[in-house]
Amino acid sequence: QVQLVESGGGLVQAGGSLRLSCAASGRTLSNARVTWFRQAPGKEREFVTAINWSGGSTYYADSVKGRFTISRDNTKKTVYLEMNSLKPEDTAVYYCAAQPLYSGSKYVVANYDYWGQGTQVTVSS
């Protein structure tokens, strides 16, 4: 089992920045991928960015590329999402999730067994 706890959400003006954290506990993440998804009201949950725990390969949705950065701290077992140049369309509940690397596409919500509770990000115009 892996437990994930997000933090760092809040209200920010357009153009501002926020940093989200996803703290993991329980099983090792050495063969896992940690991913951030987001879900806006009335919309499906969508992939934002992912990082492979071992090796650190990263992946980004086109909508956030160049503005968001994912990183990890091995000693703290924490994944960070640095969000810059925020736009109103970034408003959503942000979730971190974890999957073993062999669990299929990183973009598919159903492939993830472990989820955090979510943290709200609101960007005002």
KOLMARTI-844660 format. One record per atom (N, C-alpha, C): residue in one letter; x, z, y; residue number from 0; atom name. Coordinates in steps of 0.02 Angstrom, whole numbers, plus 50000, padded with zeros to 5 digits. Layout:
@res:A	u:X	w:Z	v:Y	n:NUM	atom:CA
...
***
This chain:
@res:Q	u:50041	w:50000	v:49940	n:0	atom:N
@res:Q	u:50000	w:50000	v:50000	n:0	atom:CA
@res:Q	u:50043	w:50000	v:50063	n:0	atom:C
@res:V	u:50018	w:49965	v:50112	n:1	atom:N
@res:V	u:50051	w:49963	v:50178	n:1	atom:CA
@res:V	u:50000	w:49984	v:50230	n:1	atom:C
@res:Q	u:50018	w:50030	v:50273	n:2	atom:N
@res:Q	u:49974	w:50050	v:50328	n:2	atom:CA
@res:Q	u:50003	w:50021	v:50393	n:2	atom:C
@res:L	u:49959	w:49994	v:50433	n:3	atom:N
@res:L	u:49980	w:49962	v:50496	n:3	atom:CA
@res:L	u:49940	w:49993	v:50553	n:3	atom:C
@res:V	u:49975	w:50011	v:50606	n:4	atom:N
@res:V	u:49942	w:50040	v:50665	n:4	atom:CA
@res:V	u:49966	w:50003	v:50727	n:4	atom:C
@res:E	u:49918	w:49972	v:50762	n:5	atom:N
@res:E	u:49936	w:49936	v:50824	n:5	atom:CA
@res:E	u:49929	w:49982	v:50884	n:5	atom:C
@res:S	u:49966	w:49966	v:50936	n:6	atom:N
@res:S	u:49959	w:50001	v:51000	n:6	atom:CA
@res:S	u:49984	w:49955	v:51055	n:6	atom:C
@res:G	u:49968	w:49974	v:51117	n:7	atom:N
@res:G	u:49994	w:49938	v:51174	n:7	atom:CA
@res:G	u:49946	w:49892	v:51210	n:7	atom:C
@res:G	u:49885	w:49887	v:51186	n:8	atom:N
@res:G	u:49837	w:49844	v:51220	n:8	atom:CA
@res:G	u:49816	w:49874	v:51286	n:8	atom:C
@res:G	u:49778	w:49835	v:51324	n:9	atom:N
@res:G	u:49754	w:49860	v:51388	n:9	atom:CA
@res:G	u:49727	w:49804	v:51432	n:9	atom:C
@res:L	u:49718	w:49821	v:51495	n:10	atom:N
@res:L	u:49692	w:49773	v:51545	n:10	atom:CA
@res:L	u:49750	w:49752	v:51590	n:10	atom:C
@res:V	u:49756	w:49687	v:51600	n:11	atom:N
@res:V	u:49810	w:49661	v:51642	n:11	atom:CA
@res:V	u:49784	w:49600	v:51679	n:11	atom:C
@res:Q	u:49812	w:49588	v:51737	n:12	atom:N
@res:Q	u:49793	w:49530	v:51776	n:12	atom:CA
@res:Q	u:49827	w:49467	v:51748	n:12	atom:C
@res:A	u:49796	w:49411	v:51761	n:13	atom:N
@res:A	u:49826	w:49347	v:51740	n:13	atom:CA
@res:A	u:49896	w:49341	v:51769	n:13	atom:C
@res:G	u:49942	w:49317	v:51727	n:14	atom:N
@res:G	u:50011	w:49312	v:51746	n:14	atom:CA
@res:G	u:50053	w:49373	v:51727	n:14	atom:C
@res:G	u:50019	w:49426	v:51708	n:15	atom:N
@res:G	u:50053	w:49488	v:51690	n:15	atom:CA
@res:G	u:50079	w:49488	v:51619	n:15	atom:C
@res:S	u:50105	w:49547	v:51599	n:16	atom:N
@res:S	u:50136	w:49554	v:51534	n:16	atom:CA
@res:S	u:50111	w:49617	v:51499	n:16	atom:C
@res:L	u:50113	w:49614	v:51433	n:17	atom:N
@res:L	u:50099	w:49672	v:51391	n:17	atom:CA
@res:L	u:50144	w:49668	v:51330	n:17	atom:C
@res:R	u:50159	w:49726	v:51301	n:18	atom:N
@res:R	u:50194	w:49727	v:51237	n:18	atom:CA
@res:R	u:50153	w:49767	v:51187	n:18	atom:C
@res:L	u:50137	w:49734	v:51133	n:19	atom:N
@res:L	u:50101	w:49766	v:51078	n:19	atom:CA
@res:L	u:50151	w:49788	v:51025	n:19	atom:C
@res:S	u:50133	w:49842	v:50991	n:20	atom:N
@res:S	u:50174	w:49867	v:50935	n:20	atom:CA
@res:S	u:50131	w:49872	v:50873	n:20	atom:C
@res:C	u:50163	w:49860	v:50816	n:21	atom:N
@res:C	u:50131	w:49866	v:50751	n:21	atom:CA
@res:C	u:50177	w:49908	v:50708	n:21	atom:C
@res:A	u:50159	w:49971	v:50698	n:22	atom:N
@res:A	u:50201	w:50017	v:50658	n:22	atom:CA
@res:A	u:50178	w:50017	v:50586	n:22	atom:C
@res:A	u:50224	w:50006	v:50541	n:23	atom:N
@res:A	u:50209	w:50001	v:50470	n:23	atom:CA
@res:A	u:50233	w:50063	v:50433	n:23	atom:C
@res:S	u:50196	w:50083	v:50382	n:24	atom:N
@res:S	u:50217	w:50137	v:50339	n:24	atom:CA
@res:S	u:50194	w:50121	v:50268	n:24	atom:C
@res:G	u:50223	w:50156	v:50220	n:25	atom:N
@res:G	u:50205	w:50143	v:50151	n:25	atom:CA
@res:G	u:50257	w:50100	v:50118	n:25	atom:C
@res:R	u:50234	w:50049	v:50082	n:26	atom:N
@res:R	u:50279	w:50006	v:50044	n:26	atom:CA
@res:R	u:50329	w:49970	v:50088	n:26	atom:C
@res:T	u:50384	w:49951	v:50056	n:27	atom:N
@res:T	u:50435	w:49913	v:50093	n:27	atom:CA
@res:T	u:50408	w:49846	v:50116	n:27	atom:C
@res:L	u:50433	w:49823	v:50171	n:28	atom:N
@res:L	u:50414	w:49758	v:50198	n:28	atom:CA
@res:L	u:50466	w:49705	v:50184	n:28	atom:C
@res:S	u:50515	w:49720	v:50143	n:29	atom:N
@res:S	u:50573	w:49676	v:50137	n:29	atom:CA
@res:S	u:50554	w:49606	v:50113	n:29	atom:C
@res:N	u:50501	w:49599	v:50074	n:30	atom:N
@res:N	u:50480	w:49533	v:50050	n:30	atom:CA
@res:N	u:50413	w:49513	v:50081	n:30	atom:C
@res:A	u:50402	w:49536	v:50141	n:31	atom:N
@res:A	u:50337	w:49525	v:50173	n:31	atom:CA
@res:A	u:50344	w:49486	v:50238	n:31	atom:C
@res:R	u:50288	w:49464	v:50260	n:32	atom:N
@res:R	u:50280	w:49433	v:50325	n:32	atom:CA
@res:R	u:50231	w:49475	v:50365	n:32	atom:C
@res:V	u:50245	w:49486	v:50428	n:33	atom:N
@res:V	u:50198	w:49521	v:50472	n:33	atom:CA
@res:V	u:50174	w:49472	v:50525	n:33	atom:C
@res:T	u:50111	w:49471	v:50534	n:34	atom:N
@res:T	u:50079	w:49420	v:50575	n:34	atom:CA
@res:T	u:50032	w:49452	v:50626	n:34	atom:C
@res:W	u:50029	w:49424	v:50684	n:35	atom:N
@res:W	u:49979	w:49443	v:50734	n:35	atom:CA
@res:W	u:49924	w:49389	v:50734	n:35	atom:C
@res:F	u:49862	w:49413	v:50727	n:36	atom:N
@res:F	u:49803	w:49372	v:50737	n:36	atom:CA
@res:F	u:49766	w:49399	v:50798	n:36	atom:C
@res:R	u:49720	w:49360	v:50823	n:37	atom:N
@res:R	u:49676	w:49384	v:50877	n:37	atom:CA
@res:R	u:49607	w:49356	v:50867	n:37	atom:C
@res:Q	u:49559	w:49394	v:50893	n:38	atom:N
@res:Q	u:49489	w:49373	v:50887	n:38	atom:CA
@res:Q	u:49454	w:49387	v:50952	n:38	atom:C
@res:A	u:49431	w:49333	v:50984	n:39	atom:N
@res:A	u:49392	w:49338	v:51045	n:39	atom:CA
@res:A	u:49318	w:49343	v:51027	n:39	atom:C
@res:P	u:49278	w:49370	v:51072	n:40	atom:N
@res:P	u:49206	w:49377	v:51057	n:40	atom:CA
@res:P	u:49175	w:49310	v:51039	n:40	atom:C
@res:G	u:49139	w:49309	v:50984	n:41	atom:N
@res:G	u:49104	w:49248	v:50963	n:41	atom:CA
@res:G	u:49148	w:49196	v:50931	n:41	atom:C
@res:K	u:49211	w:49211	v:50921	n:42	atom:N
@res:K	u:49257	w:49163	v:50892	n:42	atom:CA
@res:K	u:49287	w:49189	v:50828	n:42	atom:C
@res:E	u:49315	w:49144	v:50789	n:43	atom:N
@res:E	u:49348	w:49164	v:50727	n:43	atom:CA
@res:E	u:49417	w:49194	v:50743	n:43	atom:C
@res:R	u:49439	w:49235	v:50695	n:44	atom:N
@res:R	u:49506	w:49263	v:50701	n:44	atom:CA
@res:R	u:49557	w:49207	v:50694	n:44	atom:C
@res:E	u:49606	w:49206	v:50739	n:45	atom:N
@res:E	u:49654	w:49151	v:50739	n:45	atom:CA
@res:E	u:49726	w:49176	v:50737	n:45	atom:C
@res:F	u:49768	w:49136	v:50707	n:46	atom:N
@res:F	u:49840	w:49151	v:50702	n:46	atom:CA
@res:F	u:49871	w:49148	v:50771	n:46	atom:C
@res:V	u:49916	w:49196	v:50785	n:47	atom:N
@res:V	u:49953	w:49196	v:50847	n:47	atom:CA
@res:V	u:50027	w:49185	v:50834	n:47	atom:C
@res:T	u:50056	w:49229	v:50793	n:48	atom:N
@res:T	u:50128	w:49225	v:50779	n:48	atom:CA
@res:T	u:50144	w:49267	v:50717	n:48	atom:C
@res:A	u:50199	w:49250	v:50685	n:49	atom:N
@res:A	u:50219	w:49285	v:50624	n:49	atom:CA
@res:A	u:50295	w:49291	v:50621	n:49	atom:C
@res:I	u:50318	w:49341	v:50584	n:50	atom:N
@res:I	u:50389	w:49350	v:50573	n:50	atom:CA
@res:I	u:50401	w:49370	v:50501	n:50	atom:C
@res:N	u:50451	w:49339	v:50469	n:51	atom:N
@res:N	u:50471	w:49360	v:50402	n:51	atom:CA
@res:N	u:50517	w:49420	v:50409	n:51	atom:C
@res:W	u:50499	w:49474	v:50372	n:52	atom:N
@res:W	u:50537	w:49535	v:50382	n:52	atom:CA
@res:W	u:50611	w:49526	v:50365	n:52	atom:C
@res:S	u:50625	w:49494	v:50310	n:53	atom:N
@res:S	u:50694	w:49479	v:50292	n:53	atom:CA
@res:S	u:50712	w:49411	v:50320	n:53	atom:C
@res:G	u:50764	w:49407	v:50358	n:54	atom:N
@res:G	u:50785	w:49344	v:50387	n:54	atom:CA
@res:G	u:50761	w:49334	v:50457	n:54	atom:C
@res:G	u:50700	w:49359	v:50472	n:55	atom:N
@res:G	u:50676	w:49356	v:50540	n:55	atom:CA
@res:G	u:50649	w:49290	v:50565	n:55	atom:C
@res:S	u:50635	w:49243	v:50519	n:56	atom:N
@res:S	u:50605	w:49180	v:50542	n:56	atom:CA
@res:S	u:50540	w:49193	v:50577	n:56	atom:C
@res:T	u:50528	w:49156	v:50631	n:57	atom:N
@res:T	u:50468	w:49166	v:50671	n:57	atom:CA
@res:T	u:50427	w:49102	v:50677	n:57	atom:C
@res:Y	u:50363	w:49111	v:50688	n:58	atom:N
@res:Y	u:50316	w:49055	v:50692	n:58	atom:CA
@res:Y	u:50266	w:49071	v:50748	n:58	atom:C
@res:Y	u:50247	w:49019	v:50786	n:59	atom:N
@res:Y	u:50202	w:49030	v:50842	n:59	atom:CA
@res:Y	u:50147	w:48978	v:50844	n:59	atom:C
@res:A	u:50088	w:48999	v:50865	n:60	atom:N
@res:A	u:50036	w:48951	v:50881	n:60	atom:CA
@res:A	u:50055	w:48914	v:50944	n:60	atom:C
@res:D	u:50035	w:48852	v:50949	n:61	atom:N
@res:D	u:50053	w:48811	v:51007	n:61	atom:CA
@res:D	u:50028	w:48843	v:51072	n:61	atom:C
@res:S	u:49972	w:48877	v:51068	n:62	atom:N
@res:S	u:49941	w:48906	v:51128	n:62	atom:CA
@res:S	u:49982	w:48962	v:51159	n:62	atom:C
@res:V	u:50028	w:48991	v:51120	n:63	atom:N
@res:V	u:50067	w:49048	v:51146	n:63	atom:CA
@res:V	u:50142	w:49034	v:51148	n:63	atom:C
@res:K	u:50162	w:48977	v:51122	n:64	atom:N
@res:K	u:50233	w:48960	v:51119	n:64	atom:CA
@res:K	u:50262	w:48959	v:51189	n:64	atom:C
@res:G	u:50319	w:48992	v:51197	n:65	atom:N
@res:G	u:50351	w:48996	v:51263	n:65	atom:CA
@res:G	u:50329	w:49054	v:51305	n:65	atom:C
@res:R	u:50273	w:49086	v:51285	n:66	atom:N
@res:R	u:50248	w:49144	v:51323	n:66	atom:CA
@res:R	u:50252	w:49208	v:51283	n:66	atom:C
@res:F	u:50242	w:49204	v:51218	n:67	atom:N
@res:F	u:50242	w:49263	v:51175	n:67	atom:CA
@res:F	u:50306	w:49263	v:51133	n:67	atom:C
@res:T	u:50330	w:49324	v:51119	n:68	atom:N
@res:T	u:50388	w:49331	v:51075	n:68	atom:CA
@res:T	u:50375	w:49387	v:51025	n:68	atom:C
@res:I	u:50386	w:49371	v:50962	n:69	atom:N
@res:I	u:50379	w:49421	v:50909	n:69	atom:CA
@res:I	u:50449	w:49444	v:50888	n:69	atom:C
@res:S	u:50455	w:49508	v:50874	n:70	atom:N
@res:S	u:50519	w:49536	v:50852	n:70	atom:CA
@res:S	u:50506	w:49596	v:50807	n:70	atom:C
@res:R	u:50558	w:49620	v:50774	n:71	atom:N
@res:R	u:50549	w:49677	v:50731	n:71	atom:CA
@res:R	u:50608	w:49724	v:50739	n:71	atom:C
@res:D	u:50595	w:49788	v:50724	n:72	atom:N
@res:D	u:50646	w:49839	v:50722	n:72	atom:CA
@res:D	u:50646	w:49867	v:50651	n:72	atom:C
@res:N	u:50697	w:49851	v:50614	n:73	atom:N
@res:N	u:50699	w:49871	v:50543	n:73	atom:CA
@res:N	u:50698	w:49947	v:50535	n:73	atom:C
@res:T	u:50736	w:49982	v:50578	n:74	atom:N
@res:T	u:50741	w:50055	v:50569	n:74	atom:CA
@res:T	u:50675	w:50090	v:50584	n:74	atom:C
@res:K	u:50638	w:50062	v:50631	n:75	atom:N
@res:K	u:50574	w:50093	v:50649	n:75	atom:CA
@res:K	u:50515	w:50063	v:50610	n:75	atom:C
@res:K	u:50529	w:50011	v:50570	n:76	atom:N
@res:K	u:50476	w:49976	v:50533	n:76	atom:CA
@res:K	u:50419	w:49957	v:50581	n:76	atom:C
@res:T	u:50438	w:49928	v:50635	n:77	atom:N
@res:T	u:50390	w:49910	v:50687	n:77	atom:CA
@res:T	u:50400	w:49837	v:50708	n:77	atom:C
@res:V	u:50345	w:49803	v:50717	n:78	atom:N
@res:V	u:50345	w:49735	v:50743	n:78	atom:CA
@res:V	u:50316	w:49736	v:50813	n:78	atom:C
@res:Y	u:50348	w:49699	v:50858	n:79	atom:N
@res:Y	u:50327	w:49697	v:50927	n:79	atom:CA
@res:Y	u:50301	w:49628	v:50945	n:79	atom:C
@res:L	u:50254	w:49626	v:50991	n:80	atom:N
@res:L	u:50230	w:49563	v:51019	n:80	atom:CA
@res:L	u:50235	w:49569	v:51095	n:80	atom:C
@res:E	u:50285	w:49535	v:51122	n:81	atom:N
@res:E	u:50294	w:49533	v:51195	n:81	atom:CA
@res:E	u:50254	w:49474	v:51221	n:81	atom:C
@res:M	u:50207	w:49489	v:51266	n:82	atom:N
@res:M	u:50162	w:49438	v:51292	n:82	atom:CA
@res:M	u:50174	w:49431	v:51368	n:82	atom:C
@res:N	u:50195	w:49373	v:51388	n:83	atom:N
@res:N	u:50208	w:49359	v:51459	n:83	atom:CA
@res:N	u:50162	w:49303	v:51483	n:83	atom:C
@res:S	u:50158	w:49296	v:51548	n:84	atom:N
@res:S	u:50117	w:49244	v:51579	n:84	atom:CA
@res:S	u:50047	w:49242	v:51549	n:84	atom:C
@res:L	u:50017	w:49300	v:51543	n:85	atom:N
@res:L	u:49952	w:49306	v:51510	n:85	atom:CA
@res:L	u:49898	w:49268	v:51548	n:85	atom:C
@res:K	u:49852	w:49240	v:51510	n:86	atom:N
@res:K	u:49796	w:49202	v:51537	n:86	atom:CA
@res:K	u:49731	w:49234	v:51516	n:86	atom:C
@res:P	u:49678	w:49223	v:51553	n:87	atom:N
@res:P	u:49612	w:49251	v:51533	n:87	atom:CA
@res:P	u:49593	w:49231	v:51461	n:87	atom:C
@res:E	u:49613	w:49171	v:51440	n:88	atom:N
@res:E	u:49596	w:49150	v:51372	n:88	atom:CA
@res:E	u:49635	w:49186	v:51318	n:88	atom:C
@res:D	u:49683	w:49228	v:51338	n:89	atom:N
@res:D	u:49717	w:49271	v:51289	n:89	atom:CA
@res:D	u:49678	w:49334	v:51274	n:89	atom:C
@res:T	u:49623	w:49345	v:51310	n:90	atom:N
@res:T	u:49582	w:49404	v:51299	n:90	atom:CA
@res:T	u:49554	w:49404	v:51228	n:90	atom:C
@res:A	u:49566	w:49458	v:51192	n:91	atom:N
@res:A	u:49544	w:49462	v:51122	n:91	atom:CA
@res:A	u:49564	w:49531	v:51094	n:91	atom:C
@res:V	u:49538	w:49546	v:51036	n:92	atom:N
@res:V	u:49565	w:49601	v:50997	n:92	atom:CA
@res:V	u:49623	w:49573	v:50956	n:92	atom:C
@res:Y	u:49680	w:49605	v:50960	n:93	atom:N
@res:Y	u:49740	w:49583	v:50925	n:93	atom:CA
@res:Y	u:49750	w:49627	v:50864	n:93	atom:C
@res:Y	u:49761	w:49594	v:50807	n:94	atom:N
@res:Y	u:49770	w:49629	v:50743	n:94	atom:CA
@res:Y	u:49839	w:49611	v:50715	n:94	atom:C
@res:C	u:49873	w:49660	v:50687	n:95	atom:N
@res:C	u:49931	w:49642	v:50646	n:95	atom:CA
@res:C	u:49911	w:49646	v:50572	n:95	atom:C
@res:A	u:49943	w:49605	v:50533	n:96	atom:N
@res:A	u:49927	w:49601	v:50462	n:96	atom:CA
@res:A	u:49992	w:49588	v:50424	n:96	atom:C
@res:A	u:49992	w:49606	v:50360	n:97	atom:N
@res:A	u:50052	w:49596	v:50319	n:97	atom:CA
@res:A	u:50033	w:49564	v:50253	n:97	atom:C
@res:Q	u:50076	w:49521	v:50228	n:98	atom:N
@res:Q	u:50067	w:49489	v:50164	n:98	atom:CA
@res:Q	u:50135	w:49479	v:50131	n:98	atom:C
@res:P	u:50137	w:49482	v:50064	n:99	atom:N
@res:P	u:50199	w:49460	v:50030	n:99	atom:CA
@res:P	u:50211	w:49386	v:50045	n:99	atom:C
@res:L	u:50274	w:49367	v:50047	n:100	atom:N
@res:L	u:50291	w:49299	v:50066	n:100	atom:CA
@res:L	u:50262	w:49247	v:50019	n:100	atom:C
@res:Y	u:50246	w:49265	v:49958	n:101	atom:N
@res:Y	u:50220	w:49217	v:49909	n:101	atom:CA
@res:Y	u:50145	w:49213	v:49909	n:101	atom:C
@res:S	u:50112	w:49243	v:49958	n:102	atom:N
@res:S	u:50039	w:49248	v:49957	n:102	atom:CA
@res:S	u:50003	w:49189	v:49988	n:102	atom:C
@res:G	u:50037	w:49135	v:50000	n:103	atom:N
@res:G	u:50002	w:49076	v:50027	n:103	atom:CA
@res:G	u:50013	w:49068	v:50101	n:103	atom:C
@res:S	u:49974	w:49025	v:50129	n:104	atom:N
@res:S	u:49983	w:49006	v:50199	n:104	atom:CA
@res:S	u:49979	w:49066	v:50245	n:104	atom:C
@res:K	u:50025	w:49067	v:50292	n:105	atom:N
@res:K	u:50026	w:49121	v:50341	n:105	atom:CA
@res:K	u:49968	w:49116	v:50390	n:105	atom:C
@res:Y	u:49937	w:49058	v:50394	n:106	atom:N
@res:Y	u:49885	w:49046	v:50443	n:106	atom:CA
@res:Y	u:49816	w:49066	v:50420	n:106	atom:C
@res:V	u:49809	w:49083	v:50356	n:107	atom:N
@res:V	u:49743	w:49096	v:50327	n:107	atom:CA
@res:V	u:49730	w:49171	v:50324	n:107	atom:C
@res:V	u:49677	w:49192	v:50357	n:108	atom:N
@res:V	u:49660	w:49263	v:50361	n:108	atom:CA
@res:V	u:49650	w:49294	v:50292	n:108	atom:C
@res:A	u:49618	w:49257	v:50248	n:109	atom:N
@res:A	u:49602	w:49284	v:50182	n:109	atom:CA
@res:A	u:49664	w:49299	v:50139	n:109	atom:C
@res:N	u:49721	w:49273	v:50159	n:110	atom:N
@res:N	u:49783	w:49284	v:50120	n:110	atom:CA
@res:N	u:49816	w:49351	v:50135	n:110	atom:C
@res:Y	u:49788	w:49389	v:50180	n:111	atom:N
@res:Y	u:49818	w:49452	v:50201	n:111	atom:CA
@res:Y	u:49781	w:49511	v:50170	n:111	atom:C
@res:D	u:49819	w:49556	v:50140	n:112	atom:N
@res:D	u:49790	w:49616	v:50109	n:112	atom:CA
@res:D	u:49789	w:49676	v:50156	n:112	atom:C
@res:Y	u:49834	w:49678	v:50203	n:113	atom:N
@res:Y	u:49843	w:49737	v:50243	n:113	atom:CA
@res:Y	u:49832	w:49720	v:50317	n:113	atom:C
@res:W	u:49790	w:49761	v:50349	n:114	atom:N
@res:W	u:49771	w:49750	v:50418	n:114	atom:CA
@res:W	u:49774	w:49814	v:50458	n:114	atom:C
@res:G	u:49791	w:49808	v:50522	n:115	atom:N
@res:G	u:49783	w:49863	v:50567	n:115	atom:CA
@res:G	u:49712	w:49866	v:50594	n:115	atom:C
@res:Q	u:49700	w:49915	v:50636	n:116	atom:N
@res:Q	u:49632	w:49925	v:50662	n:116	atom:CA
@res:Q	u:49617	w:49881	v:50723	n:116	atom:C
@res:G	u:49668	w:49851	v:50752	n:117	atom:N
@res:G	u:49659	w:49808	v:50810	n:117	atom:CA
@res:G	u:49669	w:49845	v:50876	n:117	atom:C
@res:T	u:49691	w:49807	v:50925	n:118	atom:N
@res:T	u:49699	w:49834	v:50993	n:118	atom:CA
@res:T	u:49674	w:49782	v:51043	n:118	atom:C
@res:Q	u:49635	w:49805	v:51091	n:119	atom:N
@res:Q	u:49603	w:49760	v:51139	n:119	atom:CA
@res:Q	u:49652	w:49739	v:51194	n:119	atom:C
@res:V	u:49654	w:49675	v:51207	n:120	atom:N
@res:V	u:49692	w:49648	v:51264	n:120	atom:CA
@res:V	u:49643	w:49611	v:51308	n:120	atom:C
@res:T	u:49639	w:49631	v:51371	n:121	atom:N
@res:T	u:49594	w:49599	v:51418	n:121	atom:CA
@res:T	u:49635	w:49574	v:51478	n:121	atom:C
@res:V	u:49628	w:49509	v:51492	n:122	atom:N
@res:V	u:49665	w:49478	v:51547	n:122	atom:CA
@res:V	u:49614	w:49457	v:51599	n:122	atom:C
@res:S	u:49619	w:49485	v:51658	n:123	atom:N
@res:S	u:49572	w:49469	v:51711	n:123	atom:CA
@res:S	u:49599	w:49413	v:51754	n:123	atom:C
@res:S	u:49553	w:49373	v:51781	n:124	atom:N
@res:S	u:49574	w:49315	v:51822	n:124	atom:CA
@res:S	u:49580	w:49334	v:51895	n:124	atom:C
***
